[in-house]
Amino acid sequence: MESEGSEGEDGEEKALPEREEEEEVLAPCPLTEELLKEGLSLLCKTGCGLAHAYVKFEARDKHLTDISLLECFIHLRYVDLSGNKLQDLSPLSNLTHLLWLKVDGNLLTSACMQELPYLQIISFAHNHIEDMEGITHPRLANLSLKGNKIQAALGLSHGKLFSLQTLELRGNKLESTAGLRLPKLKNLYLAQNAIRSLEGLEGLGQLTTLHLRDNQLETLDGFCSSMKCLQYLNLRNNGISSLQEVAKLQVLPMLQALVLLDNPCSGEPSYRLEVLVLLPHLQRLDKELFEPDEQAEANKIRQERQEEAKEAEGSLQGDVNE
């Protein structure tokens, strides 16, 4: 599921001229009756049960710039328009039965659409989208925005996205996690961004999987005890240099699998053992299960250190009393 690497820091400056150049040479290519007939399939009963209509439409890689013909096909439930040159999705506003939409690899600069009551899955991957405003579909469960140019998640309509469980944002330009207050979210993919700080994570109480690979994290501040369901955390290839940062993950009661490969701290002596001493409930580190002898040794070291800490505290208290 790994996507290609995100663009460099100057990608935003280059993006606008590239897009303008594409717009200049963009020849009109509207959806035709012939392509429409080719793309329609899956004949089903309509909602009233008294008629039949095609509910699936596919037109991939057709260089389309205009899909106005789709406005009348109100019974469509599954639409794939990937690999075209679309900049406007407004003709889909009448498709109130739509369940599944894929528009990867177009020229969209916004994900804003008319609210569609039954839409559950959308993929806007590899467009030119710069923000997350205007996504308000109440039954949306799976949203992909990977490979765009999004710099912040602050435009999310938290009050409307009641059902969102999977959010794919890898390969964007995010510098922070602020704005991702999605209480039902279970899977969050933020790899290949430029994230330096973890903020607003307290609103992710149902999250089970968090991917933060290939970012710029140097500390692990921001995790909190309200993340009581988080089981899998991928921090590969960040800038975490000290294993003391790993101690900040002790607030995650359900954490079972952790990936820290390609961080400076993963080269420290007794790396696996030290991580297990800090996180006794961890079952897997860097995709390798902990063996029973590793767990036993970590338990022994942890107990010894706890006893040493108690002795030191008692000694310090005695000095104070004297």
N, C-alpha and C positions, 0 to 999 in steps of 0.2 A: 504493500500500500504506500510505500515511500514515494514521494514525488520528487521531481528534479529540484536542484538547489534554487533558492530565491535569488533575485537579482541583487546587484551591488547597491551600495549606499547612494550612488548617483542615479539610480534607475528612474527615480521620479522625474528628474530634470530631463532625461532623455525621452521619457514616455510621451510627453505632449507633442514634440515635433514629429515623432514617429506616427502618432495617431493622426495628426494633421495631414501628414503626407499620404496616409492611407485614405483619408477622407477625400483628398483632392483627386485621387485616381479611382475612387470607388464608383464603378459603373452600376446603374440601377439594374437589379435583377429580382423582379417580383415573383412570388409563387404563382405558378400557372395552373390551369385546370388539369393539364396533363400530369404535372408533378403531384398535384393533389390526388389524382386517381391512383397513381403509382404508390403513394405513401399511406393511403388509408387501408386499415385492416381490422380484424377482430369485430365481427358483427355481433352485437348483443342487444338484449331487450333494453328499451329506454326505461326511465324511472317509473312511468305509469304502467309499464308492462304490456301495453297495447300496441307497441310499434318496435321496430328494430333500427339501429343506427350503428355506424362504425365508431368505435371508441378509442382506436389507436391510430396515431399518425407519426410517420418518421420521414424526415427529409434531411439526411446528413450530408455534409460536404457538397452542397449544391450552389454555393456562392450567393445564397439568398440575402437580399437587403430589405425585403418587404413581404410580410406574411398576412396582409390584410384579408386574403381569401378565407383565412381560418375563422374569422369573426362569426360566421354563420354556423359553424360546426360545434354547437353548444353542448353536444353529448360526448365530446372527446374526454377521455380520462387519462390517457398516456400519450405524451408528446415528446419527441426527440428532434431537436433542431440544431444539434451540435455541428461545429465545423462550418458555419456559415459566416455572414458578415452583418449580422443583425445589430442594430443600435437601439431598437425600439420594440418592446414587447406588449404595447398597449392593445394590439388586436386580440390578445389572449384574455382580455378583461371579461369577455362574455362567457368564457368557458368555466362556468360555475361548478361543473362536475369533475373538473380536473383533479386527479390524484397524484400524478407523477410528471415532473417536468425536467428535461435535461437540455441545457443551452450552452454546453461547454464550448470553448474556443470560438466565441463570437467577438464583437467589438463593443460590448455593453460597458458603459461607464457607471451604471447604477443598477442595483438590484431591486429598486422600488417598483412595485406592481400594485394593481388593484387587489384588495383583499379577496382571496378565494377560499370559500368556507371549508372545502374538503381536501385541499392540497396537503399532502403528507411528506413528499420527497421532492427537493429541488437541488439541482446541481448547476452552479454558475462558474464552474472551474475554468481557469485560464481565459479570463476576459480582462477588461481594464477598469474594474470596479474599485473605487477609492474609499467608499464608506459603507456602513451597514444599515443605513436608514431606509425606511419604507418597506421592511419585511414584517408583515403583520398577520400572516395566515394562522388562524387559531389552532388548526390541527397539524401544523407542520412538525414532523418528528425528526427529519434528517435534512440538514442543510450543508451543502458544500460550497465554499467560496475560495478553495485553494488556488494558488497561483494567480492572485490578483494584486492590487496595489494598495490594500487597506492598511492605514497607519494607526487607526485606533478603533476600538469596539464600542465607543461611547454612544453611537447612534442606534443601538439595538432597542427594539420596542419590547422591553421586558414585560409590560402589562398585557401584551397580546400573544406572546409566544409561550402559551401555557403547556404545550405538548412537546417542545423541542428536547430531544434526547441525545442527538449526535450533531456536533458542530465541527466542521472541517475547515481550518483556517491556515493550514501549512503553506509556506511559500508566499507570505505576504510581507508587509513592512512594519508589523507591530513592534512597539518598543516596551509595551506594558500590557498586563492582563486586565487593567481597569475597565469596567463597563460590562463584564461578563456575568451579570447577576441573573442566572437562569436556574431556578430552584429544581427543575425536573431534569436538568442535563446530566447524562450518564457518561458520555464519551466526548472528550475535548482534545482536538489535534492542533497543536500550535508549533510544530516543528518548522525549522528553516525560516524563522523570522529574525528580528533583531532585539528580542526581549531582554531587558536589563533588570527589570523589577517586577515582582509579583504583587499585585494589588487586587483587592476586591474578591479574593478567593473565598471569603467567608460566606458568600451567597451561593456556593456550589455544594450544598449539603448532600445531594444524591450522586455526585460524581464518583465513578468507579475507575475510570481510565483517563490519565493525563499524559499527553506527549509534549515534551518541551525540548526535544533533541535539536541540536544545531542552532542554539541561541547564544546569548552573551551574558548569561547569569554568572555572577561571581559569589553571590550569597544566596541562602535559602530562606531569607526572611519572607514572610507572607503566608506560609502554611498555617492552618489553625485547626483547633479541635472540632470545629463545626463540620469539617470535611470527614465525617465519620464513616463514609462508605468507600473512600479512595483505596483501591487495592493495587493498582499498577501505576508506576511513575517512571517515565523515561526522561532522564536528564543527560543523555549521552552528548558528548562534544559541546560542553559549555566551559566556563572558566573557573570551576569550583576547585580551589587549591588546597583547602583544609578539610580534614575529616570532621573537625568540630562543627562545620556547617551541617553535616549529616545528622548531628544530634538534634537539630531543629525539626527533623522529621518525626521525632518522638511523639508529637502531638497528633499523629495520624494513626488511630487505633487499629485500623483494618489493613494497613499497608503490608502486602505480601511479596510483591515483586518490584525491584528497583534496578534501574540501569544507570551506571555512572561511568561507563567506559569512555575513554578519550577526554576525561577531565584530569587536570594535574594531580588531584588527590588519589586517582586510581593507581598511581605509581608509588604510593607510600608503602613502606615495609608493613607486612602483615595486613594488607588492605582489606581482604575479605573478612578476616577475623575481627578486625577493629570495627568494621561496619556492623557485624553481627553482635558484637558487644554492645554497641549503641542501640541497635534495633532488634531486640530479642525475638520479635514475632515475625521477622522477615523470613520468607521461605526460599527466595530466589534472588540472586544478585548477578547482574549481567547475563541473564538467561540460564545460569547454572544453579541447580538446586544445592542447598547446603546439605552436606553429609552429616550423619549423626555424630561423628567424632568432632566435626567443626562446631556443632551446636554445644556439645559437652564442654569443649575447651573454652568456648565463648562464655558459657554459664559460669565456669570456674573463675575466669578472669574477672567477670562482672562482680561476682560475690566478693572476691578478694579486694577489688577496688572500692566496693561499698563499705566493707569492713575497715579499710584504711581511711576512708573518708570519715566514718563514724569516730574512729580513734583520734583523728586529727581534730575533729570538731570538739570531742570531749577534752582533749588537751588544751585547746584554745579556750574553752569555757572555764577550765581549771585556772588558767593564767589570769583570766578576767576576775575570777572570784578572789584570787590572792591579792 
